Amino acid sequence: MKFYLSRAALSLWAALVITACAGLGVPPADTWNKKVYAAAATITGLASSAAQLKASGVLSAEDAGNLVTQLQTAQDGVRVADGIHTNCVKALPGGAASAASTGASDPCTLTAQNRLDVAVTALTAVQAYLNSKGAKP
Amino acid sequence: MTAAEIAALIGTLLTSAQQLQQVAIAFNQANVEGRDITDAEKATALTASQAAIDALAATLKVKP
């Protein structure tokens, strides 16, 4: 037997949850490590959401397979960007500056930012796709 | 909307909320302690994201 809930009620409930999320007040990612951490957490969330949608039959195996590829590409991109940043920090004069202590405007962040941006763009596309399938941020 | 679709939607909403909450907790904790996210915390997050991808791939029996 199928259970039906009005879309209006569901939309209201979703709006409440999304509002609650916004109320969590996530501080801005103002350092390189925070940016990478946030990107990784986003990948985790999207992969978990995709798995749930696949398990419930909302996503086809083919769609889920494509998402695996896209998420892995993004994951690899984040790791490459982080590697570029780490190597850059090590090459800085004095070399003692920890990658964790560098700010958003340090030269190494500027060097690695493009790579990270590509990964974030891919994640945004995945999020938009999942939204179209019923998931909401 | 079927029960399965509703369950999936609720699950994805909760997953998104949990991830957002995790980021908020980690950032706030670091800010309170006057430090950045550590390299170890970053590495743990990257390991978790790879594990989530692998888990999704496992449901499809494909290699990521």
N, CA and C atoms of all chains as a GROMACS GRO file, in nm:
protein
  603
    1MET      N    1   0.086  -0.119   0.000
    1MET     CA    2   0.000   0.000   0.000
    1MET      C    3   0.090   0.124   0.000
    2LYS      N    4   0.059   0.217  -0.085
    2LYS     CA    5   0.138   0.338  -0.094
    2LYS      C    6   0.081   0.444   0.000
    3PHE      N    7   0.172   0.517   0.062
    3PHE     CA    8   0.132   0.624   0.152
    3PHE      C    9   0.159   0.757   0.082
    4TYR      N   10   0.061   0.843   0.081
    4TYR     CA   11   0.076   0.971   0.014
    4TYR      C   12   0.068   1.086   0.114
    5LEU      N   13   0.154   1.185   0.093
    5LEU     CA   14   0.155   1.305   0.176
    5LEU      C   15   0.146   1.424   0.081
    6SER      N   16   0.069   1.523   0.118
    6SER     CA   17   0.055   1.636   0.026
    6SER      C   18   0.190   1.705   0.006
    7ARG      N   19   0.214   1.750  -0.115
    7ARG     CA   20   0.341   1.817  -0.145
    7ARG      C   21   0.353   1.946  -0.064
    8ALA      N   22   0.240   2.010  -0.038
    8ALA     CA   23   0.243   2.135   0.038
    8ALA      C   24   0.296   2.111   0.179
    9ALA      N   25   0.246   2.004   0.242
    9ALA     CA   26   0.291   1.973   0.377
    9ALA      C   27   0.438   1.936   0.378
   10LEU      N   28   0.478   1.860   0.276
   10LEU     CA   29   0.618   1.818   0.268
   10LEU      C   30   0.709   1.939   0.243
   11SER      N   31   0.663   2.028   0.158
   11SER     CA   32   0.742   2.148   0.129
   11SER      C   33   0.760   2.234   0.254
   12LEU      N   34   0.652   2.243   0.333
   12LEU     CA   35   0.660   2.319   0.457
   12LEU      C   36   0.761   2.256   0.552
   13TRP      N   37   0.754   2.123   0.562
   13TRP     CA   38   0.846   2.052   0.651
   13TRP      C   39   0.990   2.072   0.605
   14ALA      N   40   1.011   2.061   0.473
   14ALA     CA   41   1.147   2.080   0.418
   14ALA      C   42   1.196   2.221   0.445
   15ALA      N   43   1.106   2.318   0.431
   15ALA     CA   44   1.145   2.458   0.455
   15ALA      C   45   1.188   2.478   0.600
   16LEU      N   46   1.118   2.411   0.690
   16LEU     CA   47   1.153   2.422   0.832
   16LEU      C   48   1.292   2.365   0.858
   17VAL      N   49   1.320   2.250   0.797
   17VAL     CA   50   1.451   2.187   0.817
   17VAL      C   51   1.561   2.274   0.760
   18ILE      N   52   1.536   2.328   0.639
   18ILE     CA   53   1.639   2.412   0.575
   18ILE      C   54   1.663   2.538   0.658
   19THR      N   55   1.555   2.593   0.713
   19THR     CA   56   1.570   2.712   0.798
   19THR      C   57   1.651   2.677   0.922
   20ALA      N   58   1.626   2.558   0.975
   20ALA     CA   59   1.701   2.516   1.093
   20ALA      C   60   1.849   2.502   1.060
   21CYS      N   61   1.879   2.453   0.940
   21CYS     CA   62   2.018   2.439   0.897
   21CYS      C   63   2.086   2.576   0.892
   22ALA      N   64   2.014   2.670   0.831
   22ALA     CA   65   2.072   2.804   0.820
   22ALA      C   66   2.096   2.862   0.959
   23GLY      N   67   2.010   2.826   1.052
   23GLY     CA   68   2.023   2.877   1.187
   23GLY      C   69   2.141   2.819   1.262
   24LEU      N   70   2.199   2.714   1.208
   24LEU     CA   71   2.316   2.656   1.274
   24LEU      C   72   2.433   2.752   1.272
   25GLY      N   73   2.433   2.844   1.177
   25GLY     CA   74   2.535   2.948   1.174
   25GLY      C   75   2.674   2.895   1.154
   26VAL      N   76   2.698   2.831   1.041
   26VAL     CA   77   2.833   2.781   1.013
   26VAL      C   78   2.925   2.900   0.988
   27PRO      N   79   3.033   2.910   1.064
   27PRO     CA   80   3.128   3.020   1.042
   27PRO      C   81   3.190   3.010   0.903
   28PRO      N   82   3.234   3.122   0.847
   28PRO     CA   83   3.292   3.118   0.712
   28PRO      C   84   3.422   3.038   0.708
   29ALA      N   85   3.446   2.974   0.594
   29ALA     CA   86   3.571   2.900   0.575
   29ALA      C   87   3.678   3.001   0.534
   30ASP      N   88   3.744   3.059   0.633
   30ASP     CA   89   3.838   3.168   0.607
   30ASP      C   90   3.983   3.122   0.603
   31THR      N   91   4.006   2.993   0.609
   31THR     CA   92   4.142   2.940   0.594
   31THR      C   93   4.140   2.824   0.496
   32TRP      N   94   4.257   2.787   0.449
   32TRP     CA   95   4.264   2.678   0.352
   32TRP      C   96   4.211   2.547   0.412
   33ASN      N   97   4.252   2.514   0.532
   33ASN     CA   98   4.208   2.388   0.592
   33ASN      C   99   4.056   2.385   0.610
   34LYS      N  100   3.997   2.498   0.642
   34LYS     CA  101   3.851   2.502   0.657
   34LYS      C  102   3.784   2.479   0.521
   35LYS      N  103   3.842   2.535   0.417
   35LYS     CA  104   3.785   2.515   0.283
   35LYS      C  105   3.788   2.367   0.244
   36VAL      N  106   3.902   2.304   0.267
   36VAL     CA  107   3.915   2.162   0.233
   36VAL      C  108   3.822   2.078   0.319
   37TYR      N  109   3.815   2.112   0.447
   37TYR     CA  110   3.728   2.039   0.540
   37TYR      C  111   3.582   2.049   0.494
   38ALA      N  112   3.540   2.169   0.458
   38ALA     CA  113   3.401   2.189   0.413
   38ALA      C  114   3.374   2.114   0.283
   39ALA      N  115   3.471   2.114   0.193
   39ALA     CA  116   3.454   2.042   0.066
   39ALA      C  117   3.440   1.892   0.092
   40ALA      N  118   3.523   1.840   0.181
   40ALA     CA  119   3.517   1.698   0.213
   40ALA      C  120   3.384   1.662   0.278
   41ALA      N  121   3.338   1.747   0.369
   41ALA     CA  122   3.209   1.721   0.434
   41ALA      C  123   3.095   1.726   0.332
   42THR      N  124   3.108   1.814   0.234
   42THR     CA  125   3.006   1.822   0.128
   42THR      C  126   3.003   1.694   0.047
   43ILE      N  127   3.121   1.643   0.014
   43ILE     CA  128   3.128   1.517  -0.061
   43ILE      C  129   3.064   1.405   0.020
   44THR      N  130   3.095   1.401   0.149
   44THR     CA  131   3.037   1.297   0.235
   44THR      C  132   2.884   1.306   0.234
   45GLY      N  133   2.833   1.427   0.249
   45GLY     CA  134   2.689   1.446   0.251
   45GLY      C  135   2.622   1.407   0.120
   46LEU      N  136   2.685   1.447   0.009
   46LEU     CA  137   2.626   1.416  -0.122
   46LEU      C  138   2.630   1.266  -0.150
   47ALA      N  139   2.740   1.202  -0.114
   47ALA     CA  140   2.751   1.057  -0.137
   47ALA      C  141   2.648   0.982  -0.052
   48SER      N  142   2.632   1.026   0.072
   48SER     CA  143   2.534   0.962   0.160
   48SER      C  144   2.393   0.983   0.109
   49SER      N  145   2.365   1.105   0.064
   49SER     CA  146   2.232   1.134   0.010
   49SER      C  147   2.205   1.050  -0.114
   50ALA      N  148   2.305   1.039  -0.201
   50ALA     CA  149   2.288   0.960  -0.323
   50ALA      C  150   2.263   0.814  -0.289
   51ALA      N  151   2.332   0.764  -0.187
   51ALA     CA  152   2.312   0.624  -0.147
   51ALA      C  153   2.170   0.602  -0.096
   52GLN      N  154   2.118   0.700  -0.023
   52GLN     CA  155   1.981   0.688   0.027
   52GLN      C  156   1.880   0.694  -0.087
   53LEU      N  157   1.905   0.782  -0.181
   53LEU     CA  158   1.814   0.793  -0.295
   53LEU      C  159   1.821   0.668  -0.383
   54LYS      N  160   1.940   0.612  -0.393
   54LYS     CA  161   1.954   0.488  -0.470
   54LYS      C  162   1.880   0.373  -0.400
   55ALA      N  163   1.898   0.366  -0.268
   55ALA     CA  164   1.835   0.257  -0.193
   55ALA      C  165   1.683   0.264  -0.200
   56SER      N  166   1.631   0.385  -0.211
   56SER     CA  167   1.485   0.400  -0.214
   56SER      C  168   1.430   0.390  -0.356
   57GLY      N  169   1.518   0.375  -0.452
   57GLY     CA  170   1.473   0.359  -0.590
   57GLY      C  171   1.451   0.488  -0.665
   58VAL      N  172   1.482   0.601  -0.601
   58VAL     CA  173   1.464   0.731  -0.668
   58VAL      C  174   1.572   0.749  -0.775
   59LEU      N  175   1.693   0.700  -0.744
   59LEU     CA  176   1.804   0.708  -0.840
   59LEU      C  177   1.822   0.572  -0.907
   60SER      N  178   1.844   0.574  -1.037
   60SER     CA  179   1.874   0.449  -1.106
   60SER      C  180   2.020   0.412  -1.081
   61ALA      N  181   2.051   0.287  -1.110
   61ALA     CA  182   2.190   0.242  -1.093
   61ALA      C  183   2.283   0.322  -1.184
   62GLU      N  184   2.235   0.353  -1.302
   62GLU     CA  185   2.318   0.429  -1.397
   62GLU      C  186   2.344   0.571  -1.344
   63ASP      N  187   2.237   0.634  -1.293
   63ASP     CA  188   2.253   0.768  -1.236
   63ASP      C  189   2.350   0.766  -1.118
   64ALA      N  190   2.332   0.667  -1.032
   64ALA     CA  191   2.418   0.658  -0.914
   64ALA      C  192   2.563   0.632  -0.955
   65GLY      N  193   2.580   0.551  -1.059
   65GLY     CA  194   2.714   0.526  -1.109
   65GLY      C  195   2.781   0.652  -1.160
   66ASN      N  196   2.703   0.732  -1.230
   66ASN     CA  197   2.757   0.860  -1.278
   66ASN      C  198   2.794   0.952  -1.161
   67LEU      N  199   2.713   0.947  -1.056
   67LEU     CA  200   2.743   1.029  -0.939
   67LEU      C  201   2.871   0.983  -0.870
   68VAL      N  202   2.892   0.851  -0.865
   68VAL     CA  203   3.016   0.799  -0.807
   68VAL      C  204   3.135   0.858  -0.882
   69THR      N  205   3.126   0.856  -1.015
   69THR     CA  206   3.235   0.909  -1.097
   69THR      C  207   3.258   1.057  -1.068
   70GLN      N  208   3.149   1.134  -1.064
   70GLN     CA  209   3.163   1.278  -1.041
   70GLN      C  210   3.216   1.309  -0.901
   71LEU      N  211   3.166   1.236  -0.803
   71LEU     CA  212   3.212   1.259  -0.665
   71LEU      C  213   3.359   1.220  -0.649
   72GLN      N  214   3.398   1.109  -0.715
   72GLN     CA  215   3.538   1.068  -0.706
   72GLN      C  216   3.628   1.170  -0.774
   73THR      N  217   3.581   1.225  -0.885
   73THR     CA  218   3.658   1.329  -0.955
   73THR      C  219   3.675   1.451  -0.864
   74ALA      N  220   3.566   1.488  -0.798
   74ALA     CA  221   3.574   1.602  -0.706
   74ALA      C  222   3.668   1.572  -0.590
   75GLN      N  223   3.657   1.451  -0.536
   75GLN     CA  224   3.743   1.411  -0.424
   75GLN      C  225   3.890   1.419  -0.467
   76ASP      N  226   3.919   1.366  -0.584
   76ASP     CA  227   4.057   1.370  -0.634
   76ASP      C  228   4.102   1.515  -0.654
   77GLY      N  229   4.010   1.598  -0.703
   77GLY     CA  230   4.043   1.739  -0.723
   77GLY      C  231   4.076   1.810  -0.592
   78VAL      N  232   3.999   1.779  -0.489
   78VAL     CA  233   4.025   1.840  -0.358
   78VAL      C  234   4.161   1.795  -0.305
   79ARG      N  235   4.191   1.666  -0.322
   79ARG     CA  236   4.320   1.615  -0.275
   79ARG      C  237   4.437   1.678  -0.352
   80VAL      N  238   4.419   1.692  -0.483
   80VAL     CA  239   4.524   1.754  -0.564
   80VAL      C  240   4.545   1.899  -0.520
   81ALA      N  241   4.435   1.970  -0.503
   81ALA     CA  242   4.444   2.110  -0.459
   81ALA      C  243   4.514   2.119  -0.324
   82ASP      N  244   4.478   2.029  -0.234
   82ASP     CA  245   4.541   2.031  -0.102
   82ASP      C  246   4.690   1.997  -0.112
   83GLY      N  247   4.723   1.906  -0.201
   83GLY     CA  248   4.864   1.872  -0.222
   83GLY      C  249   4.942   1.990  -0.275
   84ILE      N  250   4.883   2.061  -0.369
   84ILE     CA  251   4.948   2.181  -0.425
   84ILE      C  252   4.972   2.282  -0.314
   85HIS      N  253   4.870   2.299  -0.229
   85HIS     CA  254   4.882   2.395  -0.119
   85HIS      C  255   4.991   2.354  -0.021
   86THR      N  256   4.991   2.226   0.014
   86THR     CA  257   5.090   2.176   0.110
   86THR      C  258   5.231   2.194   0.056
   87ASN      N  259   5.252   2.157  -0.069
   87ASN     CA  260   5.385   2.172  -0.129
   87ASN      C  261   5.427   2.317  -0.137
   88CYS      N  262   5.332   2.403  -0.166
   88CYS     CA  263   5.361   2.546  -0.173
   88CYS      C  264   5.406   2.599  -0.038
   89VAL      N  265   5.334   2.556   0.067
   89VAL     CA  266   5.369   2.603   0.202
   89VAL      C  267   5.509   2.557   0.241
   90LYS      N  268   5.540   2.430   0.205
   90LYS     CA  269   5.672   2.376   0.238
   90LYS      C  270   5.783   2.452   0.166
   91ALA      N  271   5.750   2.504   0.047
   91ALA     CA  272   5.851   2.573  -0.033
   91ALA      C  273   5.868   2.719   0.007
   92LEU      N  274   5.780   2.766   0.094
   92LEU     CA  275   5.790   2.906   0.136
   92LEU      C  276   5.919   2.929   0.214
   93PRO      N  277   5.975   3.048   0.204
   93PRO     CA  278   6.094   3.078   0.285
   93PRO      C  279   6.064   3.056   0.432
   94GLY      N  280   6.153   2.985   0.496
   94GLY     CA  281   6.131   2.956   0.638
   94GLY      C  282   6.055   2.827   0.657
   95GLY      N  283   5.973   2.791   0.559
   95GLY     CA  284   5.905   2.662   0.555
   95GLY      C  285   5.832   2.619   0.680
   96ALA      N  286   5.849   2.693   0.786
   96ALA     CA  287   5.789   2.650   0.912
   96ALA      C  288   5.641   2.680   0.921
   97ALA      N  289   5.594   2.766   0.832
   97ALA     CA  290   5.453   2.802   0.837
   97ALA      C  291   5.367   2.680   0.810
   98SER      N  292   5.286   2.645   0.903
   98SER     CA  293   5.200   2.528   0.888
   98SER      C  294   5.091   2.558   0.788
   99ALA      N  295   5.055   2.455   0.710
   99ALA     CA  296   4.945   2.472   0.615
   99ALA      C  297   4.818   2.510   0.688
  100ALA      N  298   4.807   2.464   0.813
  100ALA     CA  299   4.685   2.491   0.888
  100ALA      C  300   4.676   2.635   0.934
  101SER      N  301   4.787   2.705   0.932
  101SER     CA  302   4.785   2.840   0.988
  101SER      C  303   4.776   2.947   0.881
  102THR      N  304   4.765   2.904   0.756
  102THR     CA  305   4.763   3.003   0.649
  102THR      C  306   4.621   3.052   0.624
  103GLY      N  307   4.610   3.178   0.597
  103GLY     CA  308   4.480   3.239   0.576
  103GLY      C  309   4.433   3.228   0.432
  104ALA      N  310   4.313   3.283   0.408
  104ALA     CA  311   4.252   3.269   0.276
  104ALA      C  312   4.326   3.347   0.168
  105SER      N  313   4.403   3.448   0.209
  105SER     CA  314   4.468   3.532   0.110
  105SER      C  315   4.617   3.506   0.099
  106ASP      N  316   4.664   3.399   0.163
  106ASP     CA  317   4.808   3.371   0.154
  106ASP      C  318   4.840   3.323   0.013
  107PRO      N  319   4.965   3.336  -0.032
  107PRO     CA  320   4.999   3.303  -0.171
  107PRO      C  321   4.971   3.158  -0.206
  108CYS      N  322   4.985   3.067  -0.111
  108CYS     CA  323   4.962   2.925  -0.140
  108CYS      C  324   4.814   2.897  -0.163
  109THR      N  325   4.729   2.964  -0.088
  109THR     CA  326   4.585   2.947  -0.108
  109THR      C  327   4.547   2.999  -0.246
  110LEU      N  328   4.606   3.113  -0.283
  110LEU     CA  329   4.576   3.168  -0.414
  110LEU      C  330   4.622   3.074  -0.524
  111THR      N  331   4.735   3.005  -0.501
  111THR     CA  332   4.788   2.911  -0.600
  111THR      C  333   4.696   2.790  -0.618
  112ALA      N  334   4.646   2.738  -0.508
  112ALA     CA  335   4.568   2.614  -0.512
  112ALA      C  336   4.418   2.637  -0.530
  113GLN      N  337   4.376   2.762  -0.519
  113GLN     CA  338   4.232   2.792  -0.518
  113GLN      C  339   4.162   2.747  -0.646
  114ASN      N  340   4.228   2.765  -0.761
  114ASN     CA  341   4.163   2.728  -0.888
  114ASN      C  342   4.124   2.582  -0.891
  115ARG      N  343   4.216   2.498  -0.844
  115ARG     CA  344   4.189   2.354  -0.840
  115ARG      C  345   4.070   2.323  -0.750
  116LEU      N  346   4.068   2.388  -0.637
  116LEU     CA  347   3.958   2.365  -0.543
  116LEU      C  348   3.827   2.416  -0.601
  117ASP      N  349   3.834   2.527  -0.672
  117ASP     CA  350   3.713   2.584  -0.732
  117ASP      C  351   3.651   2.488  -0.833
  118VAL      N  352   3.737   2.419  -0.909
  118VAL     CA  353   3.686   2.322  -1.008
  118VAL      C  354   3.610   2.211  -0.936
  119ALA      N  355   3.667   2.163  -0.826
  119ALA     CA  356   3.602   2.056  -0.750
  119ALA      C  357   3.469   2.104  -0.691
  120VAL      N  358   3.469   2.225  -0.639
  120VAL     CA  359   3.346   2.281  -0.579
  120VAL      C  360   3.239   2.299  -0.686
  121THR      N  361   3.280   2.340  -0.806
  121THR     CA  362   3.184   2.354  -0.915
  121THR      C  363   3.121   2.220  -0.948
  122ALA      N  364   3.203   2.114  -0.949
  122ALA     CA  365   3.150   1.980  -0.976
  122ALA      C  366   3.052   1.938  -0.866
  123LEU      N  367   3.085   1.972  -0.743
  123LEU     CA  368   2.997   1.936  -0.631
  123LEU      C  369   2.866   2.012  -0.639
  124THR      N  370   2.873   2.136  -0.684
  124THR     CA  371   2.751   2.216  -0.699
  124THR      C  372   2.659   2.152  -0.803
  125ALA      N  373   2.720   2.100  -0.909
  125ALA     CA  374   2.641   2.034  -1.014
  125ALA      C  375   2.576   1.907  -0.959
  126VAL      N  376   2.651   1.832  -0.879
  126VAL     CA  377   2.596   1.710  -0.819
  126VAL      C  378   2.479   1.746  -0.726
  127GLN      N  379   2.499   1.852  -0.647
  127GLN     CA  380   2.393   1.895  -0.555
  127GLN      C  381   2.268   1.934  -0.633
  128ALA      N  382   2.287   2.007  -0.743
  128ALA     CA  383   2.172   2.048  -0.824
  128ALA      C  384   2.100   1.927  -0.881
  129TYR      N  385   2.178   1.828  -0.920
  129TYR     CA  386   2.116   1.707  -0.975
  129TYR      C  387   2.036   1.633  -0.868
  130LEU      N  388   2.095   1.621  -0.750
  130LEU     CA  389   2.023   1.553  -0.641
  130LEU      C  390   1.899   1.632  -0.601
  131ASN      N  391   1.909   1.765  -0.606
  131ASN     CA  392   1.791   1.847  -0.577
  131ASN      C  393   1.679   1.814  -0.674
  132SER      N  394   1.716   1.794  -0.800
  132SER     CA  395   1.614   1.764  -0.901
  132SER      C  396   1.550   1.628  -0.878
  133LYS      N  397   1.621   1.544  -0.801
  133LYS     CA  398   1.568   1.411  -0.771
  133LYS      C  399   1.498   1.405  -0.637
  134GLY      N  400   1.492   1.518  -0.568
  134GLY     CA  401   1.418   1.519  -0.442
  134GLY      C  402   1.498   1.555  -0.321
  135ALA      N  403   1.631   1.552  -0.330
  135ALA     CA  404   1.713   1.591  -0.215
  135ALA      C  405   1.719   1.743  -0.208
  136LYS      N  406   1.729   1.795  -0.088
  136LYS     CA  407   1.742   1.940  -0.069
  136LYS      C  408   1.863   1.967   0.017
  137PRO      N  409   1.930   2.080  -0.008
  137PRO     CA  410   2.048   2.113   0.073
  137PRO      C  411   2.011   2.143   0.217
  138MET      N  412   0.349   1.148  -0.407
  138MET     CA  413   0.480   1.106  -0.357
  138MET      C  414   0.464   0.980  -0.272
  139THR      N  415   0.541   0.879  -0.302
  139THR     CA  416   0.526   0.752  -0.232
  139THR      C  417   0.602   0.754  -0.099
  140ALA      N  418   0.573   0.653  -0.017
  140ALA     CA  419   0.640   0.643   0.113
  140ALA      C  420   0.791   0.631   0.095
  141ALA      N  421   0.832   0.555  -0.006
  141ALA     CA  422   0.977   0.538  -0.029
  141ALA      C  423   1.042   0.670  -0.066
  142GLU      N  424   0.973   0.747  -0.148
  142GLU     CA  425   1.029   0.876  -0.189
  142GLU      C  426   1.034   0.973  -0.071
  143ILE      N  427   0.930   0.968   0.013
  143ILE     CA  428   0.929   1.053   0.132
  143ILE      C  429   1.043   1.014   0.226
  144ALA      N  430   1.060   0.883   0.245
  144ALA     CA  431   1.168   0.836   0.332
  144ALA      C  432   1.304   0.880   0.278
  145ALA      N  433   1.319   0.873   0.146
  145ALA     CA  434   1.446   0.915   0.085
  145ALA      C  435   1.469   1.064   0.106
  146LEU      N  436   1.362   1.141   0.090
  146LEU     CA  437   1.375   1.286   0.106
  146LEU      C  438   1.411   1.321   0.250
  147ILE      N  439   1.343   1.257   0.344
  147ILE     CA  440   1.373   1.283   0.485
  147ILE      C  441   1.517   1.242   0.517
  148GLY      N  442   1.557   1.129   0.462
  148GLY     CA  443   1.694   1.083   0.485
  148GLY      C  444   1.797   1.179   0.433
  149THR      N  445   1.774   1.230   0.312
  149THR     CA  446   1.871   1.322   0.253
  149THR      C  447   1.873   1.455   0.327
  150LEU      N  448   1.755   1.498   0.374
  150LEU     CA  449   1.750   1.622   0.451
  150LEU      C  450   1.829   1.607   0.581
  151LEU      N  451   1.810   1.494   0.646
  151LEU     CA  452   1.882   1.471   0.772
  151LEU      C  453   2.032   1.459   0.748
  152THR      N  454   2.068   1.392   0.640
  152THR     CA  455   2.210   1.378   0.608
  152THR      C  456   2.273   1.514   0.584
  153SER      N  457   2.206   1.598   0.507
  153SER     CA  458   2.258   1.731   0.480
  153SER      C  459   2.271   1.812   0.608
  154ALA      N  460   2.169   1.801   0.693
  154ALA     CA  461   2.171   1.874   0.820
  154ALA      C  462   2.285   1.827   0.909
  155GLN      N  463   2.306   1.695   0.911
  155GLN     CA  464   2.413   1.640   0.994
  155GLN      C  465   2.550   1.686   0.946
  156GLN      N  466   2.568   1.688   0.814
  156GLN     CA  467   2.697   1.732   0.761
  156GLN      C  468   2.721   1.878   0.791
  157LEU      N  469   2.616   1.959   0.775
  157LEU     CA  470   2.627   2.101   0.804
  157LEU      C  471   2.658   2.123   0.952
  158GLN      N  472   2.592   2.043   1.035
  158GLN     CA  473   2.614   2.055   1.179
  158GLN      C  474   2.758   2.016   1.214
  159GLN      N  475   2.808   1.912   1.147
  159GLN     CA  476   2.944   1.867   1.174
  159GLN      C  477   3.044   1.977   1.141
  160VAL      N  478   3.023   2.043   1.026
  160VAL     CA  479   3.112   2.152   0.987
  160VAL      C  480   3.103   2.266   1.087
  161ALA      N  481   2.980   2.299   1.126
  161ALA     CA  482   2.961   2.409   1.221
  161ALA      C  483   3.029   2.380   1.354
  162ILE      N  484   3.014   2.258   1.402
  162ILE     CA  485   3.075   2.221   1.530
  162ILE      C  486   3.228   2.230   1.521
  163ALA      N  487   3.283   2.176   1.412
  163ALA     CA  488   3.429   2.176   1.397
  163ALA      C  489   3.483   2.318   1.386
  164PHE      N  490   3.416   2.402   1.307
  164PHE     CA  491   3.462   2.540   1.290
  164PHE      C  492   3.449   2.618   1.420
  165ASN      N  493   3.336   2.601   1.487
  165ASN     CA  494   3.314   2.674   1.612
  165ASN      C  495   3.414   2.631   1.719
  166GLN      N  496   3.439   2.499   1.725
  166GLN     CA  497   3.536   2.448   1.822
  166GLN      C  498   3.673   2.509   1.797
  167ALA      N  499   3.712   2.513   1.670
  167ALA     CA  500   3.842   2.570   1.635
  167ALA      C  501   3.847   2.719   1.670
  168ASN      N  502   3.739   2.789   1.639
  168ASN     CA  503   3.734   2.933   1.669
  168ASN      C  504   3.742   2.960   1.818
  169VAL      N  505   3.670   2.880   1.895
  169VAL     CA  506   3.670   2.897   2.041
  169VAL      C  507   3.812   2.877   2.096
  170GLU      N  508   3.882   2.778   2.038
  170GLU     CA  509   4.017   2.748   2.084
  170GLU      C  510   4.121   2.838   2.017
  171GLY      N  511   4.075   2.929   1.932
  171GLY     CA  512   4.166   3.022   1.868
  171GLY      C  513   4.264   2.958   1.772
  172ARG      N  514   4.217   2.856   1.704
  172ARG     CA  515   4.306   2.786   1.610
  172ARG      C  516   4.232   2.758   1.480
  173ASP      N  517   4.306   2.701   1.386
  173ASP     CA  518   4.248   2.662   1.258
  173ASP      C  519   4.206   2.514   1.267
  174ILE      N  520   4.134   2.467   1.168
  174ILE     CA  521   4.114   2.323   1.152
  174ILE      C  522   4.252   2.261   1.133
  175THR      N  523   4.280   2.156   1.209
  175THR     CA  524   4.414   2.097   1.202
  175THR      C  525   4.428   2.011   1.077
  176ASP      N  526   4.553   1.980   1.044
  176ASP     CA  527   4.578   1.891   0.932
  176ASP      C  528   4.516   1.753   0.958
  177ALA      N  529   4.518   1.711   1.085
  177ALA     CA  530   4.460   1.580   1.120
  177ALA      C  531   4.308   1.580   1.100
  178GLU      N  532   4.242   1.688   1.141
  178GLU     CA  533   4.097   1.698   1.121
  178GLU      C  534   4.063   1.700   0.972
  179LYS      N  535   4.146   1.771   0.897
  179LYS     CA  536   4.125   1.777   0.752
  179LYS      C  537   4.142   1.640   0.690
  180ALA      N  538   4.245   1.569   0.733
  180ALA     CA  539   4.270   1.435   0.679
  180ALA      C  540   4.155   1.340   0.714
  181THR      N  541   4.103   1.353   0.835
  181THR     CA  542   3.991   1.268   0.876
  181THR      C  543   3.868   1.295   0.790
  182ALA      N  544   3.843   1.420   0.761
  182ALA     CA  545   3.728   1.456   0.676
  182ALA      C  546   3.745   1.400   0.536
  183LEU      N  547   3.868   1.406   0.484
  183LEU     CA  548   3.893   1.352   0.350
  183LEU      C  549   3.880   1.200   0.348
  184THR      N  550   3.921   1.136   0.456
  184THR     CA  551   3.905   0.991   0.465
  184THR      C  552   3.757   0.954   0.470
  185ALA      N  553   3.680   1.032   0.545
  185ALA     CA  554   3.536   1.006   0.556
  185ALA      C  555   3.467   1.026   0.422
  186SER      N  556   3.508   1.128   0.348
  186SER     CA  557   3.443   1.152   0.219
  186SER      C  558   3.476   1.040   0.121
  187GLN      N  559   3.600   0.990   0.125
  187GLN     CA  560   3.634   0.877   0.037
  187GLN      C  561   3.554   0.754   0.077
  188ALA      N  562   3.538   0.733   0.208
  188ALA     CA  563   3.461   0.617   0.255
  188ALA      C  564   3.315   0.626   0.210
  189ALA      N  565   3.260   0.747   0.210
  189ALA     CA  566   3.121   0.765   0.166
  189ALA      C  567   3.106   0.735   0.017
  190ILE      N  568   3.207   0.776  -0.062
  190ILE     CA  569   3.204   0.745  -0.205
  190ILE      C  570   3.215   0.594  -0.226
  191ASP      N  571   3.306   0.532  -0.151
  191ASP     CA  572   3.324   0.387  -0.164
  191ASP      C  573   3.196   0.312  -0.125
  192ALA      N  574   3.128   0.364  -0.022
  192ALA     CA  575   3.003   0.300   0.022
  192ALA      C  576   2.896   0.311  -0.087
  193LEU      N  577   2.891   0.428  -0.151
  193LEU     CA  578   2.795   0.445  -0.261
  193LEU      C  579   2.830   0.351  -0.376
  194ALA      N  580   2.958   0.344  -0.407
  194ALA     CA  581   3.002   0.256  -0.516
  194ALA      C  582   2.972   0.110  -0.484
  195ALA      N  583   2.984   0.075  -0.356
  195ALA     CA  584   2.961  -0.063  -0.316
  195ALA      C  585   2.816  -0.104  -0.340
  196THR      N  586   2.726  -0.009  -0.327
  196THR     CA  587   2.585  -0.043  -0.351
  196THR      C  588   2.562  -0.074  -0.498
  197LEU      N  589   2.655  -0.028  -0.581
  197LEU     CA  590   2.642  -0.051  -0.725
  197LEU      C  591   2.739  -0.158  -0.773
  198LYS      N  592   2.826  -0.198  -0.682
  198LYS     CA  593   2.931  -0.295  -0.716
  198LYS      C  594   3.015  -0.245  -0.833
  199VAL      N  595   3.049  -0.115  -0.827
  199VAL     CA  596   3.140  -0.058  -0.926
  199VAL      C  597   3.262  -0.005  -0.855
  200LYS      N  598   3.370   0.010  -0.929
  200LYS     CA  599   3.492   0.064  -0.872
  200LYS      C  600   3.492   0.216  -0.890
  201PRO      N  601   3.509   0.290  -0.780
  201PRO     CA  602   3.505   0.438  -0.793
  201PRO      C  603   3.623   0.489  -0.874
   0.00000   0.00000   0.00000
